[in-house]
Amino acid sequence: MKKWSDEAWAAAAPVYEQIINQPFVRGLADGSLSRQRFMHYIAQDSLYIGEYFRVLSHIASRLRDSSHAADFVGFAAEGVAVEKALHESYLSTNEDKPAAMTPACTLYTSVLKAQSYAPVEVEVAAVLPCFWVYQKVGETIYKACTDSANPYKAWIDTYADPAFEASTQRAIAICDELAQAASPETKAAMTDIFVLCTKMEWLFWDSAWNLEKWKI
């Protein structure tokens, strides 16, 4: 029987192909991305990630299976430490630190938080792209990156790390377990939100490439 994750990835695959071919992501891979664009991304990611980990903690409080809940507590705790170290390694000065979320960051975090009103299976599926897309992008870039002097090597290494892959695989497995017991309507909603949040990942990097700001 086909797993939910196989169906979800197939539905989101066209979006992922656009992500991996984005100029921002290609610039990360070959080190040609401007510092201005990267710092725009990192600054916004530092704001996004705070909301994201709150969503992970909220999911942990909703999950009925104690092992699933423990995994999500772990994702939040471990992720905070890793992301904080990564962001602080780049956000070295006050000028680098963001004043406010961009429209893309505001939209993505709002979409995630809105899933607190959906079935927990849907909320879990909403956070999966931040695991899976980053793991796939990190792995792809790592294999393509041959320059040890790439200024973004720390970022690449973080998301290509086997520990992050293990967390990603566990998150996928939890989604599959939840989907197996879910109604057809809930499974469809899981796929829809997974695809939407994969699009949000594309939008986030596109926002950084274009140095997005509020127009008003």
C-alpha positions in Angstrom: 0.0 0.0 0.0 1.3 3.4 -0.9 2.4 5.6 2.0 0.9 9.0 2.5 4.4 10.5 2.3 4.9 9.1 -1.1 1.7 10.7 -2.4 2.4 14.0 -0.6 5.9 14.2 -2.1 4.6 13.4 -5.5 2.1 16.2 -5.2 4.7 18.7 -4.1 7.5 17.5 -6.5 6.9 20.2 -9.1 7.3 22.9 -6.4 10.5 21.2 -5.1 11.9 21.2 -8.6 11.4 25.0 -8.7 13.0 25.3 -5.2 16.2 23.5 -6.1 16.5 25.6 -9.2 15.9 28.9 -7.5 18.8 31.4 -8.0 19.0 31.8 -4.2 19.5 28.0 -3.7 21.9 27.8 -6.6 23.9 30.7 -5.1 24.1 28.8 -1.8 25.5 25.8 -3.6 28.3 27.5 -5.5 28.9 30.3 -2.9 28.1 33.1 -5.3 25.0 34.3 -3.3 25.5 37.9 -2.1 26.0 38.4 1.6 23.2 40.9 1.5 20.7 38.3 0.2 21.9 35.6 2.6 21.7 37.9 5.6 18.2 39.0 4.6 17.3 35.3 4.6 19.1 34.4 7.9 17.5 37.4 9.7 14.0 36.4 8.6 14.7 32.8 9.4 15.6 33.7 12.9 12.1 35.2 13.3 10.4 32.4 11.5 12.1 29.7 13.5 10.9 31.1 16.9 7.3 30.7 15.7 8.0 27.3 14.1 9.3 25.8 17.3 6.2 27.1 19.2 4.1 25.2 16.7 6.2 22.1 17.2 5.6 22.4 21.0 1.9 22.9 20.4 1.7 19.8 18.2 3.5 17.8 21.0 0.7 18.9 23.4 -2.0 17.6 21.0 -0.6 14.2 20.0 -2.2 11.3 21.6 0.6 8.8 21.1 3.2 9.5 23.9 6.1 8.5 21.6 5.0 10.9 18.9 4.6 13.6 21.5 8.1 12.9 22.9 9.6 13.1 19.4 8.1 16.5 18.8 9.3 17.8 22.2 12.7 16.6 21.1 12.4 18.2 17.7 11.7 21.6 19.3 14.4 21.4 22.0 17.2 20.1 19.7 16.2 22.4 16.9 16.3 25.5 19.1 19.9 24.8 20.1 21.1 24.0 16.5 19.3 26.9 14.9 20.4 29.4 17.6 24.0 28.4 17.1 23.7 28.6 13.3 22.0 32.0 13.3 24.3 33.5 15.9 27.3 32.4 13.8 26.0 34.7 11.0 24.0 37.4 12.9 27.1 38.8 14.6 26.1 42.5 14.7 23.0 44.4 15.6 22.7 45.7 12.0 22.2 42.1 10.9 19.2 41.6 13.2 15.7 42.0 11.7 13.3 44.6 13.0 10.2 42.9 11.7 8.9 40.0 9.6 8.6 40.4 5.8 5.3 39.7 4.1 6.6 36.2 3.2 7.6 35.4 6.7 4.4 36.7 8.1 2.4 34.7 5.7 4.2 31.4 6.3 4.1 31.7 10.1 0.4 32.6 10.0 -0.4 29.6 7.8 1.4 27.3 10.3 -0.3 28.8 13.4 -3.7 28.6 11.7 -3.4 24.8 11.7 -3.9 24.8 15.4 -7.6 24.8 14.6 -7.3 21.9 12.2 -7.0 18.2 13.1 -3.6 17.5 14.6 -2.7 15.3 11.6 -3.0 18.4 9.4 -0.9 20.5 11.8 1.8 17.8 11.7 1.7 17.7 7.9 2.1 21.5 7.8 5.5 21.5 9.6 6.9 18.6 7.6 8.2 20.7 4.6 10.5 22.6 6.9 12.1 19.2 7.7 11.9 17.5 4.4 12.6 20.3 1.9 15.5 21.5 4.0 17.0 18.0 4.3 16.6 17.4 0.6 18.1 20.8 -0.4 20.9 20.4 2.1 21.8 16.9 0.8 21.7 18.0 -2.8 23.8 21.1 -2.2 26.3 19.2 -0.1 26.9 16.6 -2.8 27.3 19.4 -5.4 29.5 21.7 -3.2 33.2 21.1 -3.9 34.5 24.4 -2.6 35.6 24.1 1.1 35.8 27.9 1.1 32.1 28.3 0.4 31.0 31.1 2.8 27.7 29.2 3.4 29.3 25.9 4.3 28.1 26.0 7.9 24.5 26.3 6.6 25.0 23.5 4.1 26.6 21.2 6.8 23.7 21.8 9.2 21.0 20.6 6.8 23.1 17.8 5.3 23.9 16.4 8.7 22.9 12.8 9.4 21.2 13.8 12.6 18.9 16.2 10.8 18.2 13.4 8.2 17.2 11.1 11.1 14.8 13.7 12.5 13.3 14.2 9.1 12.8 10.5 8.6 11.1 10.3 12.0 8.8 13.2 11.2 7.9 11.6 7.9 7.2 8.3 9.7 4.9 10.0 12.2 2.9 11.6 9.4 2.5 8.2 7.7 1.3 6.7 11.0 -1.2 9.5 11.5 -2.4 9.3 7.9 -2.9 5.6 8.1 -5.5 6.0 10.8 -7.1 9.2 9.4 -10.2 9.6 7.4 -9.9 10.2 3.6 -10.9 13.9 4.2 -8.2 14.4 6.8 -5.6 12.6 4.6 -6.5 14.9 1.7 -6.2 18.0 4.0 -2.8 16.7 5.1 -1.6 16.6 1.5 -3.1 20.0 0.7 -1.3 21.7 3.6 1.9 19.9 2.8 1.9 21.2 -0.7 0.9 24.7 0.4 3.7 24.8 3.0 6.2 23.5 0.4 5.1 26.6 -1.7 5.8 28.7 1.4 9.4 27.4 1.4 9.7 28.5 -2.2 8.2 31.9 -1.3 10.6 32.4 1.7 13.7 31.9 -0.5 12.2 34.0 -3.3 11.6 36.8 -0.7 15.2 36.7 0.3 16.5 36.7 -3.3 14.3 39.8 -4.0 15.2 41.5 -0.6 11.5 41.8 0.1 10.2 44.6 2.3 6.8 45.9 3.1 5.7 48.3 0.4 3.7 50.4 2.8 
